[in-house]
Amino acid sequence: MDKAQIVITKFLWKNDFLFPAGMWFFSRILIWTAMLLIAPNLPSPSTGITPPFGWEVFDAWDSMHYRAIATSDYEFVNDGKQHNLAFFPLFPLSIWVLMKLGLTFEVAGLLVNNLAFLAALCCLYFWIKEHYGIKIAQWATAVVSLYPAAMFTGVIYTEGLYLFLSTAALQAFDRQQYRWTAFWGAMATATRPTGIALIPAFAIAAWKERRAPIAYIAALASAMGLLVFSLYCAIRFHDPLAFIAAQRGWRPSLGFDWQGWLNMLMQIAVGPSNWQFGWIQDPSGGIKDPWYPLLFGMIVSSGYLLWRFRKNWSSLKLIYGFYAVVIFLLIVANEQLINNLLNTLMVLGGSYLLWCSRQQLTAVTISYGFCGIGLLLASGGTISLSRLAYGIVPLNIAIGVLLSRHPCQGYLSLGLFVTLLTKIAVGFAQERWVG
């Protein structure tokens, strides 16, 4: 390769790097502005707090468990209550290492999560570009950067780290780099329970593509992170499966939580206050919020009419009509409803799109997507489904594939994502439950 080719290659790589880096920077500015500037200056919420300007806004909910692990190690008693052993070790261990170098917990946690998310976006972008082209790579990167659950990549949570490790493992498998597949896969299974889905995903993809035996060995080696954690539990708590028992504090029983899904879907259809307080469970109680079913019916009808007569509309009118329906939905929706909608969108909608894209995506992408969704559905609960499903990167890729085919609607969807991302970031800063 001559000097001119080297210069051109470096220029193209730098320009490719600019897109994921730019999306990362934009999403960080968006999240941090909402949390540090907007949230502290809003009127006091009815629930939650008025956040101060400082590191405290990034340290809430699950991050308090990571703080306890990084500073005081794990604790667990098999009593069905919430214990921090339910949280896998690699993220708090990384924070502990940085704290030993003199950083505070907040700074260390933010560095690990945010820098890992930057690495995840770069890894995702180059992986998708290699297999599907630059257009889909850009849309998928934008979806991962701006989807509402991306807020958790900007605080002291595991989202950024897990997205990087799982994406790197998938990329390595597609490149048949099995040592790296085993390494990144082991790191992922040491980071979050959903990393377990990588193991059968690699095995299924290896079988489907008739790969060499070393691919199956890499799949099994990906469990090393999980096995090391299990060994720690055996030594410390005399139970190698103690980390599974610890999950009962959040999900009391395994299996598909049909009642939780019914409650979630009915709250979307008839309204959280109506379903929670009575008119279906106790018809004599009447409808607590009569406007909600009427408004929801209008939104569904409008959406159906837009789709039914789409050929009779100009594309501009169709986009404006769809935009009006979505904005109307956002105006009438409360946080609980938005959380239910995002759960349904990411799990059911993402699964449908993944199935529709099964002929286009690689075997390991499809396998991991469905194995991950299957693991979530069998986990015995509906808590944080949108956030956990967001961490399954093939679902984001499937959304990116769809938006790349319909760019006008894609820009509208990204605008909707930005609106909800800002709202969720404000809610997290106010220490309200946002997933």
C-alpha positions as CSV (number, residue, x, y, z in Angstrom):
1,M,0.0,0.0,0.0
2,D,1.6,3.3,-1.1
3,K,1.5,6.6,0.9
4,A,-1.5,8.0,-0.9
5,Q,-3.6,4.9,-0.2
6,I,-2.6,5.0,3.5
7,V,-3.7,8.7,3.7
8,I,-7.0,7.9,2.0
9,T,-7.6,4.9,4.3
10,K,-6.9,7.0,7.4
11,F,-9.2,9.7,6.1
12,L,-12.1,7.4,5.4
13,W,-11.6,5.6,8.8
14,K,-11.6,9.0,10.6
15,N,-14.8,10.1,8.8
16,D,-16.4,6.8,9.6
17,F,-15.4,7.2,13.2
18,L,-16.9,10.7,13.3
19,F,-20.5,9.4,12.8
20,P,-20.7,7.1,15.9
21,A,-18.6,9.6,17.9
22,G,-20.9,12.4,16.9
23,M,-24.0,10.4,17.8
24,W,-22.4,9.5,21.1
25,F,-21.6,13.2,21.8
26,F,-25.1,14.4,20.8
27,S,-26.8,11.9,23.1
28,R,-24.5,12.7,26.0
29,I,-25.3,16.4,25.6
30,L,-29.0,15.7,25.4
31,I,-29.0,13.4,28.5
32,W,-26.8,15.6,30.7
33,T,-28.5,18.8,29.7
34,A,-31.9,17.3,30.7
35,M,-30.5,16.0,34.0
36,L,-28.2,18.9,35.1
37,L,-30.0,22.0,33.6
38,I,-33.6,21.2,32.9
39,A,-34.6,19.0,35.8
40,P,-33.2,21.2,38.6
41,N,-35.1,24.2,37.3
42,L,-38.5,22.6,36.9
43,P,-41.3,23.0,39.5
44,S,-41.1,20.4,42.4
45,P,-42.7,17.1,41.2
46,S,-45.5,15.5,43.0
47,T,-43.4,12.4,43.4
48,G,-39.6,12.3,43.5
49,I,-37.3,15.2,44.3
50,T,-36.0,18.4,42.9
51,P,-32.4,17.3,42.0
52,P,-29.4,19.4,42.9
53,F,-26.8,20.3,40.3
54,G,-24.0,17.8,40.8
55,W,-22.9,14.2,40.5
56,E,-25.8,13.0,42.7
57,V,-28.3,13.1,39.7
58,F,-26.4,10.1,38.1
59,D,-26.5,8.0,41.2
60,A,-30.0,6.5,41.8
61,W,-31.9,3.3,41.8
62,D,-29.7,0.4,40.6
63,S,-26.5,2.5,40.9
64,M,-26.8,2.5,44.6
65,H,-26.4,-1.3,44.5
66,Y,-23.3,-0.9,42.4
67,R,-21.9,1.6,44.9
68,A,-22.4,-1.0,47.7
69,I,-20.7,-3.7,45.7
70,A,-17.7,-1.5,44.7
71,T,-17.2,-0.2,48.3
72,S,-18.4,-3.0,50.5
73,D,-18.5,-6.2,48.4
74,Y,-21.6,-8.4,47.9
75,E,-24.2,-9.3,50.5
76,F,-26.9,-12.0,50.3
77,V,-29.3,-13.9,52.5
78,N,-31.7,-16.4,50.8
79,D,-34.9,-14.8,52.2
80,G,-36.6,-13.6,48.9
81,K,-35.8,-10.0,49.6
82,Q,-33.6,-7.7,47.4
83,H,-29.9,-8.2,47.7
84,N,-27.1,-6.9,45.6
85,L,-25.9,-10.4,44.6
86,A,-28.4,-10.2,41.8
87,F,-26.1,-7.7,40.0
88,F,-23.2,-9.3,38.1
89,P,-19.7,-8.3,39.0
90,L,-17.8,-6.9,36.0
91,F,-19.3,-3.4,36.1
92,P,-18.8,-2.8,39.8
93,L,-15.3,-4.4,39.6
94,S,-14.3,-1.9,36.9
95,I,-15.5,0.9,39.1
96,W,-13.5,-0.5,42.0
97,V,-10.4,-0.5,39.9
98,L,-10.8,3.1,39.0
99,M,-11.6,4.1,42.6
100,K,-8.3,2.5,43.6
101,L,-6.7,5.0,41.2
102,G,-8.2,7.9,43.2
103,L,-11.5,8.5,41.4
104,T,-14.8,8.9,43.2
105,F,-17.5,6.4,42.7
106,E,-19.6,8.7,40.5
107,V,-16.8,9.7,38.2
108,A,-15.6,6.1,37.9
109,G,-19.1,4.8,37.1
110,L,-19.8,7.5,34.6
111,L,-16.4,6.9,32.8
112,V,-16.9,3.2,32.6
113,N,-20.5,3.4,31.3
114,N,-20.0,6.3,28.9
115,L,-16.7,5.3,27.4
116,A,-17.9,1.7,27.0
117,F,-21.0,3.1,25.1
118,L,-18.7,5.0,22.8
119,A,-16.8,1.8,22.1
120,A,-20.2,0.0,21.6
121,L,-21.3,2.5,19.0
122,C,-18.1,2.3,17.1
123,C,-18.1,-1.5,17.2
124,L,-21.7,-1.6,16.1
125,Y,-21.2,0.9,13.3
126,F,-18.3,-0.9,11.7
127,W,-19.8,-4.3,12.1
128,I,-23.1,-3.3,10.5
129,K,-21.3,-1.4,7.7
130,E,-19.3,-4.5,7.0
131,H,-22.3,-6.7,6.5
132,Y,-25.2,-4.4,5.4
133,G,-23.7,-1.1,4.2
134,I,-23.2,2.4,5.5
135,K,-26.9,3.4,5.3
136,I,-28.2,0.7,7.7
137,A,-25.1,1.2,9.9
138,Q,-25.9,4.9,10.4
139,W,-29.6,4.2,11.1
140,A,-28.8,1.4,13.6
141,T,-26.2,3.6,15.3
142,A,-28.7,6.5,15.6
143,V,-31.4,4.2,17.1
144,V,-29.0,2.8,19.7
145,S,-27.9,6.4,20.5
146,L,-31.3,8.0,20.8
147,Y,-33.7,5.3,21.8
148,P,-35.3,6.4,25.2
149,A,-33.6,3.7,27.1
150,A,-30.2,5.1,26.0
151,M,-30.6,7.4,29.0
152,F,-29.2,4.5,31.0
153,T,-25.9,4.6,29.1
154,G,-25.4,8.1,30.5
155,V,-25.7,7.3,34.2
156,I,-24.1,4.7,36.5
157,Y,-25.7,1.6,35.0
158,T,-24.4,-1.3,33.0
159,E,-26.1,-0.6,29.7
160,G,-23.0,0.9,27.9
161,L,-20.6,-1.8,29.1
162,Y,-22.9,-4.6,28.2
163,L,-23.8,-3.2,24.8
164,F,-20.1,-3.0,24.0
165,L,-19.1,-6.5,25.2
166,S,-22.1,-8.2,23.6
167,T,-21.7,-6.4,20.3
168,A,-18.0,-7.1,20.2
169,A,-18.7,-10.8,20.8
170,L,-21.2,-10.9,18.0
171,Q,-18.9,-9.1,15.6
172,A,-16.0,-11.4,16.5
173,F,-18.2,-14.5,15.8
174,D,-19.3,-13.1,12.4
175,R,-15.6,-12.6,11.6
176,Q,-14.8,-16.1,12.8
177,Q,-12.4,-14.7,15.4
178,Y,-13.2,-17.4,18.0
179,R,-10.7,-16.4,20.6
180,W,-12.1,-12.9,20.7
181,T,-15.6,-14.4,20.6
182,A,-14.9,-16.4,23.8
183,F,-13.1,-13.4,25.4
184,W,-15.8,-10.8,24.8
185,G,-18.6,-13.4,25.4
186,A,-17.1,-14.3,28.8
187,M,-16.9,-10.6,29.7
188,A,-20.6,-10.1,28.7
189,T,-21.7,-13.1,30.8
190,A,-19.9,-11.5,33.7
191,T,-21.8,-8.2,33.2
192,R,-25.5,-9.0,33.0
193,P,-27.8,-12.1,33.1
194,T,-28.9,-11.5,29.5
195,G,-25.3,-12.4,28.5
196,I,-26.3,-16.0,29.1
197,A,-28.3,-15.8,25.8
198,L,-25.0,-15.4,23.9
199,I,-24.1,-19.0,24.6
200,P,-27.0,-20.8,22.8
201,A,-27.0,-18.1,20.2
202,F,-23.4,-18.9,19.2
203,A,-24.2,-22.6,19.2
204,I,-27.3,-22.2,17.1
205,A,-25.5,-20.0,14.6
206,A,-22.6,-22.4,14.4
207,W,-24.9,-25.3,13.7
208,K,-26.9,-23.3,11.1
209,E,-23.8,-22.2,9.2
210,R,-22.1,-25.5,9.6
211,R,-19.0,-24.0,11.2
212,A,-16.0,-25.9,12.5
213,P,-16.0,-27.4,16.1
214,I,-14.0,-24.5,17.4
215,A,-17.1,-22.3,17.0
216,Y,-18.9,-24.5,19.5
217,I,-15.9,-24.4,21.8
218,A,-16.0,-20.6,21.7
219,A,-19.8,-20.7,22.5
220,L,-19.0,-22.8,25.6
221,A,-16.1,-20.7,26.6
222,S,-18.4,-17.6,26.6
223,A,-19.9,-19.0,29.8
224,M,-16.6,-18.5,31.6
225,G,-17.7,-15.2,33.1
226,L,-20.8,-16.8,34.5
227,L,-18.8,-19.8,35.8
228,V,-16.3,-17.5,37.6
229,F,-19.2,-15.7,39.3
230,S,-20.8,-19.0,40.3
231,L,-17.4,-20.1,41.8
232,Y,-17.3,-16.9,43.8
233,C,-20.8,-17.5,45.1
234,A,-19.9,-21.1,46.1
235,I,-16.9,-19.8,48.1
236,R,-18.5,-16.8,49.6
237,F,-22.1,-17.9,50.2
238,H,-21.7,-21.8,49.9
239,D,-24.1,-21.9,47.0
240,P,-22.9,-21.7,43.4
241,L,-26.4,-20.7,42.3
242,A,-26.9,-18.0,44.9
243,F,-26.9,-15.3,42.2
244,I,-30.0,-16.9,40.7
245,A,-31.7,-17.1,44.1
246,A,-30.9,-13.4,44.5
247,Q,-33.1,-12.6,41.5
248,R,-36.2,-13.5,43.5
249,G,-36.1,-10.1,45.1
250,W,-37.0,-8.6,41.8
251,R,-38.7,-11.5,40.0
252,P,-40.3,-13.9,42.6
253,S,-40.9,-16.8,40.1
254,L,-39.5,-17.9,36.8
255,G,-41.6,-18.4,33.7
256,F,-43.8,-16.2,31.5
257,D,-45.5,-13.6,33.6
258,W,-48.9,-13.7,31.7
259,Q,-50.6,-11.6,34.4
260,G,-48.0,-8.9,34.3
261,W,-48.3,-8.8,30.5
262,L,-52.1,-8.7,30.8
263,N,-51.9,-5.8,33.2
264,M,-49.5,-3.9,31.0
265,L,-51.5,-4.3,27.8
266,M,-54.8,-3.5,29.6
267,Q,-53.3,-0.3,31.1
268,I,-52.3,0.7,27.5
269,A,-55.8,-0.1,26.2
270,V,-58.1,1.4,29.0
271,G,-55.7,3.5,31.0
272,P,-53.6,2.9,34.1
273,S,-56.1,4.5,36.5
274,N,-59.1,2.6,35.1
275,W,-57.4,-0.8,35.2
276,Q,-55.7,-0.3,38.5
277,F,-58.7,1.1,40.4
278,G,-61.5,-0.7,39.1
279,W,-63.9,-0.6,36.2
280,I,-62.8,-3.9,34.7
281,Q,-61.9,-5.7,38.0
282,D,-64.8,-4.0,39.8
283,P,-67.4,-2.9,37.3
284,S,-69.5,-1.3,40.1
285,G,-66.6,1.2,40.7
286,G,-67.2,2.9,37.3
287,I,-64.7,4.5,35.0
288,K,-62.2,6.6,36.9
289,D,-60.8,8.3,33.8
290,P,-63.5,8.3,31.1
291,W,-61.4,10.4,28.7
292,Y,-58.7,7.9,28.3
293,P,-60.6,5.1,26.5
294,L,-62.1,7.7,24.2
295,L,-58.8,9.3,23.4
296,F,-57.1,5.9,22.9
297,G,-59.8,4.8,20.5
298,M,-59.4,8.0,18.5
299,I,-55.6,7.5,18.3
300,V,-55.9,3.9,17.2
301,S,-58.6,4.8,14.6
302,S,-56.6,7.7,13.3
303,G,-53.5,5.4,12.9
304,Y,-55.5,2.8,11.1
305,L,-57.1,5.3,8.7
306,L,-53.7,6.7,7.9
307,W,-52.5,3.3,7.1
308,R,-55.7,2.2,5.3
309,F,-55.8,5.2,2.9
310,R,-52.0,5.8,2.7
311,K,-52.1,5.4,-1.1
312,N,-54.6,8.3,-1.4
313,W,-52.4,10.7,0.6
314,S,-49.3,12.5,-0.5
315,S,-46.2,11.4,1.5
316,L,-46.0,14.8,3.2
317,K,-49.6,14.7,4.4
318,L,-49.1,11.1,5.6
319,I,-46.0,12.1,7.6
320,Y,-47.8,15.1,9.1
321,G,-50.8,12.9,10.0
322,F,-48.7,10.3,11.6
323,Y,-46.7,13.0,13.5
324,A,-49.9,14.5,14.8
325,V,-51.1,11.1,16.1
326,V,-47.9,10.4,17.9
327,I,-47.6,13.9,19.5
328,F,-51.2,13.6,20.6
329,L,-50.4,10.2,22.2
330,L,-47.4,11.8,24.0
331,I,-49.5,14.6,25.4
332,V,-52.1,12.4,27.0
333,A,-49.6,9.8,28.2
334,N,-48.2,9.6,31.7
335,E,-44.9,8.0,32.7
336,Q,-46.4,4.7,33.6
337,L,-48.2,4.5,30.2
338,I,-45.0,5.5,28.4
339,N,-43.1,2.8,30.2
340,N,-45.7,0.2,29.2
341,L,-45.6,1.4,25.6
342,L,-41.9,1.2,25.4
343,N,-41.9,-2.3,26.9
344,T,-44.4,-3.4,24.3
345,L,-42.6,-1.6,21.5
346,M,-39.2,-3.0,22.2
347,V,-40.2,-6.6,23.1
348,L,-43.1,-7.3,20.8
349,G,-42.4,-4.8,18.0
350,G,-38.6,-5.5,18.1
351,S,-39.2,-9.2,17.9
352,Y,-41.6,-8.8,14.9
353,L,-39.1,-6.6,13.1
354,L,-36.3,-9.1,13.8
355,W,-38.4,-11.9,12.3
356,C,-39.2,-9.8,9.2
357,S,-35.4,-9.1,8.8
358,R,-34.4,-12.7,9.3
359,Q,-33.4,-13.2,5.7
360,Q,-31.2,-10.1,5.7
361,L,-29.4,-10.3,9.1
362,T,-26.6,-12.8,9.9
363,A,-27.4,-16.0,11.7
364,V,-25.8,-15.1,15.0
365,T,-27.7,-11.7,15.0
366,I,-31.1,-13.5,14.6
367,S,-30.2,-16.2,17.1
368,Y,-29.0,-13.9,19.8
369,G,-32.0,-11.6,19.3
370,F,-34.6,-14.4,19.8
371,C,-32.6,-16.1,22.6
372,G,-32.4,-12.8,24.4
373,I,-36.1,-12.1,24.1
374,G,-36.9,-15.7,25.2
375,L,-34.7,-15.2,28.3
376,L,-36.5,-12.0,29.2
377,L,-40.0,-13.5,28.7
378,A,-39.0,-16.5,30.8
379,S,-37.6,-14.3,33.6
380,G,-40.9,-14.1,35.5
381,G,-41.6,-10.4,35.4
382,T,-42.2,-7.3,33.3
383,I,-40.0,-4.8,35.3
384,S,-37.6,-2.8,33.2
385,L,-38.4,-4.9,30.0
386,S,-37.7,-2.0,27.7
387,R,-34.3,-1.2,29.2
388,L,-33.3,-4.9,29.2
389,A,-34.5,-5.4,25.7
390,Y,-32.6,-2.3,24.6
391,G,-29.5,-4.1,25.7
392,I,-30.2,-6.9,23.1
393,V,-28.5,-5.1,20.2
394,P,-30.2,-7.1,17.3
395,L,-33.5,-5.5,18.2
396,N,-32.0,-2.1,17.6
397,I,-30.5,-3.3,14.4
398,A,-33.9,-4.5,13.2
399,I,-35.4,-1.1,14.0
400,G,-32.5,0.5,12.1
401,V,-33.2,-1.7,9.0
402,L,-36.8,-0.6,9.0
403,L,-36.0,3.1,9.4
404,S,-33.4,2.9,6.6
405,R,-36.1,1.8,4.2
406,H,-38.4,4.7,5.2
407,P,-36.1,7.6,6.0
408,C,-38.9,10.3,6.3
409,Q,-40.7,8.2,8.9
410,G,-37.3,7.4,10.3
411,Y,-36.5,11.0,11.1
412,L,-39.9,11.4,12.7
413,S,-39.2,8.3,14.8
414,L,-35.8,9.7,15.9
415,G,-37.5,12.9,16.9
416,L,-40.0,11.0,19.0
417,F,-37.1,9.0,20.6
418,V,-35.3,12.3,21.5
419,T,-38.5,13.7,23.1
420,L,-39.0,10.6,25.2
421,L,-35.2,10.3,26.0
422,T,-35.3,13.9,27.4
423,K,-38.4,13.1,29.4
424,I,-37.0,10.0,30.9
425,A,-33.7,11.7,31.7
426,V,-35.6,14.4,33.6
427,G,-37.6,11.7,35.5
428,F,-34.4,9.8,36.5
429,A,-32.8,13.0,37.8
430,Q,-35.9,13.6,39.9
431,E,-35.6,10.0,41.2
432,R,-38.9,8.8,39.7
433,W,-39.2,5.3,38.3
434,V,-38.5,5.4,34.6
435,G,-37.5,1.8,34.0
